[in-house]
Every structure is written in C-alpha cells, then in structure tokens.
Amino acid sequence: MKIALVNPRVESYSGTLPPLGLLYIGALLEKNGYEVRIFDVFPYDDRDIPALLEYKPDIVGMTVLTDYLKRAHHLAQIIRQSLTLQSFIVGGVHVTVLPEESLTHLQADIAVVGEGEYTMLELCDHLSKGRDWRFTKGIAYRDRQGNFTLTESHPFIEDLDGLPLPARHLLNFEEYLLPPGIIRGHWSERSTTVMTSRGCPFQCIWCGSQCTFGRKVRYRSVENVLDELEALRRDYQVDTVWFVDDTFTLSKQRVLQFCKRIRERGIILTFGCQGHVKTADEEMFAAMKDAGFVQVDFGVESGSDRVLKALKKNSNAEVIKGAFNAARKAGLRTMATFMFGSPEETYEDVSITMRLAKEIRPNFVSSFFITPYPGTELMGMAVEHGWISNQDHEQGGLKKGPMLTINFTREELLAIRSRFQRIFFFENFISLFLSPRYVGRMIRLCLTYPKGLFYGLRKALRTRVFDDLVFEFLVYYVRERSSRIHRKWPAHP
C-alpha cells in the first residue's frame, strides 16, 4: 500500500520549519512496512502536484491548520478529481476541532481527531487488510446515508519514546536548512526544530495547543531527545535547534538533567526555546547557558495585570520582571512577544504595556494581534460578543492584521502596533548592526536577492514598521532559495 502524506503550506518565513507532525506519522508508518512519501507542497504554486499524482497513492493523508484552510481545499479538489483512492484522510488541529465541517469542506472520507500517529497506523492496517475501520478510536466519518459519526477518543500517547524519530529523510531536507536560521539575531547556517514534550497545563484563552495535545504534559526521555540531536548533527550537519515545546522550561529538574547529559555526551549545538515567566529560574537558566542555549522567548502579551487576568495568562508584571532579570543574569538573551487587541485592553493598558516592555529590556521584541482560532475559549467569546471583523485567517491574524475589534478599530490597532515596533527599533536591530559578521552576511543576502529588499521596503513604507521590511525580505528569500534547491534536486526522496 502506497501512502502520501500532504502538508498544504502558505506563504510564510516559517516555510523553513519542517512539518514535524507528518514526519512522526511517516516514520511510524514506514517502520510498520508501508511505502510512504511526504509532500510538503510548495506554497506559491502547484509544482509539487504532478509528483503527487504520478506517485498514485492508495491513501492520502493531509494535515490542516486553520491558516492553511484555503490552500488545503484547493489541494483536496485536485486530489479528488485526479486520483482514485482507497481513502482520503484529513487531520490536524483544525480538523480535530471541526471534524464534521472539515469532512464536508475537504471532501474527505475520514477525519483523524487528536494525535495522529497511532490512529493513522490503525486506519492503514484496517484498510490494507480489508477490515472494518469504522470502529477505530479517534476518527470521524459519514456513513452512506450521510450521517456524521465521531468515534471514541484515542488515548493520548503516554510513551513518546515509543515513536520512531521523525522521518526527515522523506523530505528534501536541504530546503529547510536555510540561513540565517530560526533564532532571531543568531546566525545559523543549518537550523531545525525538535519537540521534546506534548501538552500544556496553562489556560491561555487564545491558544489551541490543548485541542490536539491536551493539558497534561507528556515528556520524551532526555536520552531519547539526545539521540535525535546526535542524528541531526550526523545526518544533516545541523548547528542550531529550536525546541518547539509549548514550554520547554516547565520542569526544572528535567532541564537540569538535559543540560548535564548534553555536556556529558559532548553534543555541541546552539539552542533556543519557549519559556513561561512563571517557570523562570536563575539556576536553570545558568545551566542552559552552559549547555549551549543562547535565547529564551517569553510570551509577555501585556504589561497590564488586568489584561493578563482576562487572558488567563497566569502571570503578572512582577513575575514578568523577575523572569527577564533571571535570564539576563544567566547570560541568556530574551525575546518578548506582545499582543494587542485583547479583551479588556484600553489605551491605558497599551501605555502600561509599553512601559513594562522598556523596563524588562528584552533583546528582541515582537508584537501581534490577538487572533481567535476554532476550539479556543477566545473564539467562543468572540462569537458570543460579535467581536470578529475578519473571518479570513490567511489575510488577518498575528502580524497581518486584526481579526477582532473589541475596544479598538482596525485602524487603531494597526497604529498601536506600528508605534510599538518603532519604539523598539533600537532593541530589535542595534545588536545586529553592531555585529560585523551578521551584517556582512545579511548584506550578501540582500545583494543576492535585491527584489526581496524592494518588497520589504515597500511593505515597511506602507506599515511604517521596520520589522516588516525584514520579515517581507525573508519571506521572499526563503521562497526563492527553496525554489533554487527544488530545481537542483527536483526528484522526491
């Protein structure tokens, strides 16, 4: 049985991030004897579609994020019109939250609800052997009469070490190892992502992580993670790893053990991660610094305790100040992210946020617009109160534009973010300007991709945010660099 796993991407600098979910599913299917190919479909055109159709899979499994829904629908139409399949299966967080709607919209046969590895394996085993698959846990489907059925939930995967390491060999992995890398301000020639845990105990109203991974945190063993890091060094000469865990710093003892063992095993890499201000600890940060960590990112979101309470962020201004002080004392750089347009937020709260942002002195600052995603508490609130002014996640959300107008208009929110980013121009870029090595390499990139610089300048002049120049340039650069690699190695692994 031939299986194609498809990731429909859209334009983003995150195009350098491999689809870890599909890489885990692909690894488990391959381990169990299935012929698998992964198609991380090029986001700007349909150049990868002929290879997918030529492969003639028996089963197609497609992951779907809300931001990718239009692209996913486009690919689903092509797949349905061009292939004769035993089954078309969809999964991912959007499908998990809206399985009935997803089945209809994407013309799929089966929806995988929740973590996909073992559910997908069980489905493929049933389908390949002609067995009844309808009682598989963790799926949704329509019967011949069109009735919607959601089966019993599949248990969360407790033994994450039981999963094989992600099947990166199923991609042309060179497309993902592009400088300057994932960690802002740190030049990396070959960086990638690793997940060491699943689940998040925090209750933030805008986050959808719990929809797929739940509230209980499940960890891979330290040795299992280090095996993957050694494989990345050996097989792909990776020099930098970004841990994509919701909160890498959740368990101090685990982090200390990780740092101790990475030194003992002599693994030399540079690391970055996401932390929560409530988990900040100077001893832990010092150990991380010694083990190769250069930066920790904190979702600050707001400087107003009132807004943080409305967001259920489980933090306050004093805790935030302590976290940044602890990281600074340990020698770790910090990245602080903020959101505007939150429930309860007023102009006074925005002013408080700007004062706190200056006080904590992060090395880098980035700001976003709060965005409602299906399955989150925020989405329920937004629907109930009529806050949604833009339904299109591809056009709105995060840095693109406000989707919610609660206490501000769209124009006011755009102006607030522009002013915020201009205030922190110095913090965001002066350290880079003072690094001849970094500046020299960026100049070479700009000279190699001058059209990207033009696009970036045009965007920055429109938004009056210098960050947008950099972001727009990087989007263009990744697109063109990936295209060149794609043309050089067109054959699918």
C-alpha positions as CSV (number, residue, x, y, z in Angstrom):
1,M,0.0,0.0,0.0
2,K,1.3,3.4,-1.0
3,I,0.6,6.3,1.3
4,A,1.1,10.0,0.6
5,L,1.2,12.5,3.5
6,V,0.5,16.1,2.4
7,N,1.1,19.4,4.1
8,P,-0.5,22.4,2.3
9,R,1.7,25.4,3.1
10,V,1.0,29.1,2.6
11,E,3.5,31.9,2.2
12,S,5.5,32.5,5.4
13,Y,9.0,32.6,6.6
14,S,8.0,29.6,8.7
15,G,8.5,27.7,5.4
16,T,11.9,26.8,6.9
17,L,10.1,24.8,9.6
18,P,9.5,21.1,8.6
19,P,6.1,19.5,9.2
20,L,7.1,17.6,12.3
21,G,3.6,16.0,12.8
22,L,3.7,14.4,9.4
23,L,7.3,13.3,9.9
24,Y,6.3,11.4,13.0
25,I,3.4,9.8,11.2
26,G,5.5,8.9,8.2
27,A,8.2,7.4,10.5
28,L,5.7,5.1,12.3
29,L,4.1,4.0,9.0
30,E,7.4,3.3,7.4
31,K,8.5,1.3,10.5
32,N,5.5,-0.8,10.0
33,G,6.2,-1.7,6.4
34,Y,4.3,0.9,4.5
35,E,5.6,2.8,1.5
36,V,5.4,6.5,2.4
37,R,6.1,9.8,0.8
38,I,5.6,13.2,2.3
39,F,4.7,16.1,0.1
40,D,5.2,19.5,1.8
41,V,3.6,21.3,-1.0
42,F,5.3,24.4,-2.3
43,P,3.2,27.3,-1.1
44,Y,3.3,29.6,-4.1
45,D,2.2,27.3,-7.0
46,D,1.3,23.7,-7.8
47,R,4.7,22.5,-8.9
48,D,4.7,19.5,-6.4
49,I,1.3,18.3,-7.6
50,P,2.5,16.3,-10.6
51,A,4.8,14.3,-8.4
52,L,2.0,13.5,-6.0
53,L,-0.3,12.4,-8.9
54,E,2.5,10.4,-10.5
55,Y,3.1,8.6,-7.2
56,K,-0.5,7.3,-7.4
57,P,-1.0,6.6,-3.7
58,D,-3.7,4.3,-2.3
59,I,-4.2,6.6,0.6
60,V,-3.7,10.3,1.0
61,G,-3.4,11.8,4.5
62,M,-3.5,15.6,4.7
63,T,-2.9,17.8,7.7
64,V,-4.8,21.0,8.0
65,L,-4.2,24.2,10.0
66,T,-6.8,26.9,10.1
67,D,-4.4,29.3,8.4
68,Y,-3.9,26.8,5.6
69,L,-7.6,26.0,5.0
70,K,-8.0,27.7,1.6
71,R,-4.8,26.0,0.3
72,A,-6.0,22.7,1.7
73,H,-9.3,23.0,0.0
74,H,-7.6,23.7,-3.3
75,L,-5.3,20.7,-3.0
76,A,-8.2,18.5,-1.8
77,Q,-10.1,19.3,-5.0
78,I,-7.1,18.3,-7.2
79,I,-6.6,15.1,-5.2
80,R,-10.3,14.1,-5.5
81,Q,-10.5,15.0,-9.2
82,S,-7.2,13.3,-10.2
83,L,-6.7,10.3,-8.1
84,T,-8.6,7.1,-7.5
85,L,-8.1,6.5,-3.8
86,Q,-8.9,3.8,-1.3
87,S,-9.3,6.6,1.3
88,F,-8.7,10.4,1.6
89,I,-7.9,11.1,5.3
90,V,-7.6,14.6,6.9
91,G,-6.2,15.5,10.3
92,G,-4.5,18.3,12.2
93,V,-5.7,20.8,14.7
94,H,-8.4,22.4,12.5
95,V,-9.9,19.0,11.7
96,T,-9.7,18.0,15.3
97,V,-11.8,21.0,16.4
98,L,-14.2,20.9,13.4
99,P,-14.3,17.3,12.2
100,E,-17.8,17.4,10.6
101,E,-17.2,20.7,8.8
102,S,-13.8,19.5,7.7
103,L,-15.1,16.3,6.2
104,T,-17.6,18.3,4.1
105,H,-15.4,21.2,3.1
106,L,-12.4,19.0,2.1
107,Q,-14.4,16.1,0.6
108,A,-12.6,13.7,2.8
109,D,-13.6,10.1,3.7
110,I,-12.2,10.1,7.3
111,A,-11.1,12.7,9.8
112,V,-8.4,11.9,12.4
113,V,-9.3,13.7,15.6
114,G,-6.4,14.3,18.1
115,E,-2.9,12.9,17.9
116,G,-2.5,11.2,14.6
117,E,0.3,8.7,14.7
118,Y,-1.3,5.5,16.1
119,T,-4.8,6.4,14.7
120,M,-3.3,6.7,11.2
121,L,-1.4,3.4,11.6
122,E,-4.6,1.6,12.7
123,L,-6.6,3.0,9.8
124,C,-3.9,2.0,7.3
125,D,-3.8,-1.5,8.9
126,H,-7.6,-1.9,8.6
127,L,-7.7,-0.5,5.1
128,S,-4.8,-2.6,3.8
129,K,-6.3,-5.8,5.1
130,G,-9.9,-5.0,4.1
131,R,-11.1,-4.9,7.7
132,D,-13.9,-2.6,9.0
133,W,-12.2,0.6,10.0
134,R,-15.3,2.4,11.3
135,F,-14.7,1.5,15.0
136,T,-11.1,2.9,15.0
137,K,-10.7,5.3,18.0
138,G,-10.1,8.9,17.3
139,I,-11.8,9.3,13.9
140,A,-14.9,10.9,12.4
141,Y,-16.7,10.0,9.1
142,R,-20.0,10.0,7.3
143,D,-21.9,6.8,6.5
144,R,-23.5,6.0,3.2
145,Q,-26.7,7.9,4.3
146,G,-24.6,11.0,5.2
147,N,-24.9,10.6,8.9
148,F,-22.0,12.0,10.9
149,T,-20.2,9.7,13.3
150,L,-17.5,10.6,15.9
151,T,-15.9,7.5,17.5
152,E,-14.5,7.2,21.0
153,S,-11.4,9.4,21.5
154,H,-8.0,7.8,21.1
155,P,-5.9,7.9,24.3
156,F,-3.1,10.4,24.4
157,I,0.3,8.8,23.6
158,E,1.9,8.4,27.0
159,D,5.2,6.7,25.8
160,L,6.6,9.3,23.4
161,D,9.8,7.3,23.3
162,G,7.9,4.6,21.6
163,L,7.5,6.7,18.5
164,P,10.4,6.5,16.0
165,L,12.4,9.7,15.4
166,P,10.8,12.0,12.7
167,A,11.4,10.7,9.2
168,R,13.3,13.7,7.9
169,H,14.7,11.6,5.1
170,L,11.2,11.6,3.5
171,L,11.7,15.3,2.6
172,N,14.4,17.1,0.6
173,F,15.7,18.4,4.0
174,E,18.1,20.8,2.4
175,E,15.1,23.1,1.7
176,Y,14.7,23.6,5.5
177,L,18.3,24.3,6.5
178,L,18.5,27.9,5.3
179,P,20.4,30.7,7.0
180,P,20.0,32.9,9.0
181,G,18.0,30.3,10.8
182,I,15.2,30.2,13.3
183,I,16.5,32.0,16.4
184,R,16.2,35.8,15.9
185,G,19.5,37.6,15.9
186,H,21.6,34.4,15.9
187,W,23.1,33.5,12.5
188,S,22.8,29.8,11.8
189,E,23.8,28.0,8.6
190,R,21.7,24.9,9.3
191,S,18.9,25.1,12.0
192,T,15.8,23.0,12.6
193,T,13.2,22.1,15.1
194,V,12.7,19.4,17.7
195,M,9.8,18.6,20.0
196,T,10.6,17.1,23.4
197,S,7.2,17.2,25.0
198,R,3.5,17.4,24.3
199,G,0.7,19.1,26.2
200,C,0.4,22.4,28.1
201,P,-1.0,23.0,31.6
202,F,-1.7,26.7,31.1
203,Q,-5.2,28.0,30.3
204,C,-4.4,30.9,27.9
205,I,-7.7,31.7,26.1
206,W,-6.2,32.2,22.6
207,C,-4.1,29.0,22.4
208,G,-5.3,25.9,20.7
209,S,-2.5,23.5,21.7
210,Q,-4.7,21.7,24.1
211,C,-7.1,20.8,21.3
212,T,-4.6,18.2,20.0
213,F,-2.2,17.6,22.8
214,G,-4.3,18.1,26.0
215,R,-3.5,19.8,29.3
216,K,-1.3,17.0,30.7
217,V,2.3,17.3,29.8
218,R,4.0,14.2,28.4
219,Y,7.8,14.1,28.1
220,R,10.2,12.2,25.9
221,S,13.2,10.9,27.9
222,V,16.3,13.0,27.9
223,E,18.3,10.2,26.3
224,N,15.7,9.9,23.5
225,V,16.0,13.6,22.8
226,L,19.8,13.5,22.8
227,D,19.7,10.6,20.3
228,E,17.7,12.8,17.9
229,L,20.2,15.7,18.4
230,E,23.1,13.4,17.6
231,A,21.3,12.1,14.5
232,L,20.7,15.7,13.3
233,R,24.4,16.5,13.7
234,R,25.5,13.3,12.0
235,D,23.0,13.1,9.1
236,Y,22.3,16.8,8.4
237,Q,25.2,18.8,10.0
238,V,22.6,20.9,11.9
239,D,24.2,23.6,14.1
240,T,21.2,25.1,15.8
241,V,18.0,23.6,17.2
242,W,14.8,25.4,18.3
243,F,12.7,23.4,20.7
244,V,9.0,23.8,19.7
245,D,7.6,22.6,23.0
246,D,4.8,24.9,24.4
247,T,7.0,25.5,27.5
248,F,10.4,23.8,27.4
249,T,11.3,25.2,30.9
250,L,8.2,23.6,32.6
251,S,10.3,21.1,34.6
252,K,13.4,22.5,36.2
253,Q,14.8,19.0,37.1
254,R,14.3,17.7,33.6
255,V,16.0,20.8,32.1
256,L,19.0,20.4,34.5
257,Q,19.3,16.7,33.6
258,F,19.1,17.6,29.9
259,C,21.9,20.2,30.3
260,K,24.1,17.8,32.3
261,R,23.7,14.9,29.8
262,I,24.3,17.0,26.8
263,R,27.6,18.1,28.2
264,E,28.5,14.5,29.2
265,R,27.6,13.2,25.7
266,G,29.7,16.0,24.1
267,I,26.9,17.2,21.8
268,I,27.8,20.7,20.6
269,L,24.8,22.6,19.3
270,T,23.2,26.0,19.8
271,F,19.6,26.0,21.3
272,G,16.6,28.3,21.7
273,C,13.3,27.6,23.3
274,Q,10.0,29.0,24.6
275,G,9.6,29.6,28.3
276,H,6.8,30.8,30.6
277,V,7.6,33.6,33.0
278,K,6.2,31.5,35.9
279,T,8.9,28.8,35.3
280,A,11.9,31.2,35.2
281,D,14.8,30.2,37.5
282,E,18.3,31.6,37.5
283,E,20.0,28.2,38.3
284,M,18.1,26.6,35.5
285,F,19.0,29.4,33.1
286,A,22.6,29.3,34.0
287,A,22.7,25.5,33.3
288,M,21.0,26.2,29.9
289,K,23.6,28.8,29.1
290,D,26.4,26.3,29.8
291,A,24.8,23.7,27.6
292,G,24.5,25.9,24.5
293,F,21.3,27.8,24.9
294,V,21.6,31.3,23.6
295,Q,18.0,32.6,23.9
296,V,14.7,32.0,25.6
297,D,11.4,33.5,24.3
298,F,8.7,34.6,26.7
299,G,5.1,35.4,25.7
300,V,4.6,38.5,27.8
301,E,1.4,39.5,25.9
302,S,0.6,42.6,28.1
303,G,2.0,44.7,30.9
304,S,-1.4,45.2,32.4
305,D,-2.3,42.8,35.2
306,R,-5.9,43.3,34.4
307,V,-5.5,42.2,30.7
308,L,-3.3,39.3,31.7
309,K,-6.0,38.1,34.1
310,A,-8.6,38.4,31.2
311,L,-6.2,36.3,29.0
312,K,-5.8,33.7,31.8
313,K,-2.1,34.1,31.3
314,N,-1.2,33.1,34.8
315,S,1.4,35.9,35.2
316,N,1.6,39.5,36.3
317,A,4.0,42.4,35.8
318,E,6.2,41.5,38.8
319,V,6.6,37.9,37.7
320,I,7.5,39.1,34.2
321,K,10.2,41.4,35.5
322,G,11.7,38.6,37.6
323,A,11.8,36.3,34.6
324,F,13.7,38.7,32.4
325,N,16.1,39.6,35.3
326,A,16.9,35.9,35.8
327,A,17.6,35.3,32.2
328,R,19.8,38.4,31.9
329,K,21.8,37.4,35.0
330,A,22.4,33.9,33.5
331,G,23.6,35.5,30.2
332,L,20.7,34.3,28.1
333,R,19.2,36.7,25.5
334,T,15.5,37.2,25.6
335,M,12.7,37.6,23.1
336,A,9.5,39.2,24.3
337,T,6.3,38.9,22.4
338,F,3.2,41.0,23.0
339,M,-0.4,41.0,21.7
340,F,-2.7,43.9,21.1
341,G,-6.5,44.0,20.8
342,S,-7.1,41.7,23.8
343,P,-10.3,41.6,25.8
344,E,-10.4,44.4,28.5
345,E,-7.5,46.2,26.8
346,T,-7.7,50.0,26.7
347,Y,-5.3,52.8,25.6
348,E,-4.2,53.0,29.3
349,D,-3.3,49.3,29.2
350,V,-1.4,49.8,26.0
351,S,0.6,52.5,27.7
352,I,1.3,50.2,30.7
353,T,2.5,47.5,28.3
354,M,4.9,49.9,26.6
355,R,6.3,51.0,29.9
356,L,6.8,47.4,31.1
357,A,8.4,46.4,27.7
358,K,11.0,49.2,28.2
359,E,11.6,48.2,31.8
360,I,12.3,44.5,31.2
361,R,14.8,45.3,28.5
362,P,14.4,42.2,26.2
363,N,17.0,41.7,23.5
364,F,14.2,41.4,20.9
365,V,10.6,42.5,20.8
366,S,7.8,41.4,18.5
367,S,4.1,42.2,18.6
368,F,1.0,40.6,17.2
369,F,-2.8,41.0,17.0
370,I,-4.7,38.6,19.2
371,T,-6.4,36.1,16.9
372,P,-9.3,33.7,17.5
373,Y,-8.8,30.1,16.5
374,P,-11.5,27.4,16.4
375,G,-11.6,25.4,19.6
376,T,-10.2,28.2,21.8
377,E,-12.0,30.0,24.6
378,L,-11.3,33.2,22.8
379,M,-13.2,32.0,19.7
380,G,-16.3,31.3,21.9
381,M,-16.1,34.7,23.4
382,A,-15.6,36.4,20.1
383,V,-18.7,34.7,18.6
384,E,-20.8,35.4,21.6
385,H,-19.9,39.1,21.7
386,G,-19.7,39.7,18.0
387,W,-16.1,40.8,18.0
388,I,-15.0,39.2,14.8
389,S,-14.5,41.7,12.0
390,N,-12.5,39.5,9.6
391,Q,-13.1,35.7,9.1
392,D,-10.1,35.1,6.9
393,H,-7.1,33.7,8.8
394,E,-4.9,33.8,5.7
395,Q,-5.4,37.6,5.4
396,G,-5.7,38.5,9.0
397,G,-4.2,37.5,12.3
398,L,-0.9,37.7,14.1
399,K,1.2,40.3,12.2
400,K,-1.0,40.6,9.1
401,G,-4.0,42.4,10.5
402,P,-6.5,42.5,13.3
403,M,-9.4,40.0,13.2
404,L,-11.0,41.2,16.3
405,T,-12.3,44.7,17.1
406,I,-13.2,44.7,20.8
407,N,-12.2,48.1,22.2
408,F,-10.3,49.4,19.2
409,T,-10.9,49.8,15.5
410,R,-8.8,48.0,12.9
411,E,-7.0,51.3,12.1
412,E,-6.3,52.0,15.8
413,L,-4.8,48.5,16.3
414,L,-2.6,48.9,13.2
415,A,-1.4,52.3,14.5
416,I,-0.7,50.8,18.0
417,R,1.4,48.0,16.7
418,S,3.3,50.3,14.3
419,R,4.1,52.7,17.2
420,F,5.1,49.9,19.5
421,Q,7.5,48.4,16.9
422,R,9.1,51.8,16.1
423,I,9.7,52.4,19.8
424,F,11.7,49.2,20.0
425,F,13.6,49.6,16.7
426,F,16.9,50.1,18.7
427,E,16.4,47.0,20.8
428,N,15.5,44.8,17.8
429,F,18.3,45.8,15.5
430,I,21.2,47.6,17.2
431,S,22.8,44.4,18.4
432,L,22.7,43.1,14.8
433,F,24.1,46.3,13.4
434,L,27.0,46.0,15.9
435,S,27.9,42.5,14.7
436,P,30.1,42.9,11.6
437,R,29.7,39.1,10.9
438,Y,25.9,39.3,10.9
439,V,25.7,42.5,9.0
440,G,28.1,41.3,6.3
441,R,26.1,38.1,5.7
442,M,22.8,40.0,5.6
443,I,24.3,42.4,3.1
444,R,25.3,39.5,0.9
445,L,21.8,38.1,1.1
446,C,20.3,41.4,0.1
447,L,22.6,41.7,-2.8
448,T,21.8,38.2,-3.9
449,Y,18.0,38.8,-3.6
450,P,17.5,42.5,-4.4
451,K,13.9,42.1,-5.3
452,G,13.2,40.9,-1.8
453,L,14.7,44.1,-0.4
454,F,12.4,46.1,-2.7
455,Y,9.4,44.2,-1.5
456,G,10.5,44.7,2.1
457,L,11.0,48.4,1.7
458,R,7.6,48.7,0.0
459,K,5.9,46.9,2.9
460,A,7.7,48.9,5.6
461,L,6.8,52.2,3.9
462,R,3.2,51.1,4.0
463,T,3.1,49.9,7.6
464,R,5.8,52.2,9.0
465,V,7.3,49.2,10.8
466,F,10.9,48.3,10.1
467,D,10.4,44.7,11.2
468,D,8.1,44.3,8.2
469,L,11.0,45.1,5.9
470,V,13.0,42.3,7.4
471,F,10.1,39.8,7.5
472,E,9.0,40.5,4.0
473,F,12.5,40.2,2.7
474,L,12.9,36.8,4.5
475,V,9.7,35.5,3.1
476,Y,10.9,36.4,-0.5
477,Y,14.4,35.0,0.2
478,V,13.1,31.7,1.6
479,R,10.8,31.4,-1.4
480,E,13.5,31.9,-4.0
481,R,16.2,29.9,-2.2
482,S,13.8,27.0,-1.8
483,S,12.9,27.2,-5.5
484,R,16.6,27.0,-6.4
485,I,17.1,24.0,-4.2
486,H,13.9,22.5,-5.6
487,R,15.2,22.9,-9.2
488,K,18.6,21.5,-8.3
489,W,17.1,18.4,-6.6
490,P,13.6,18.0,-8.2
491,A,13.2,14.3,-7.5
492,H,11.2,13.4,-4.4
493,P,13.2,11.4,-1.9
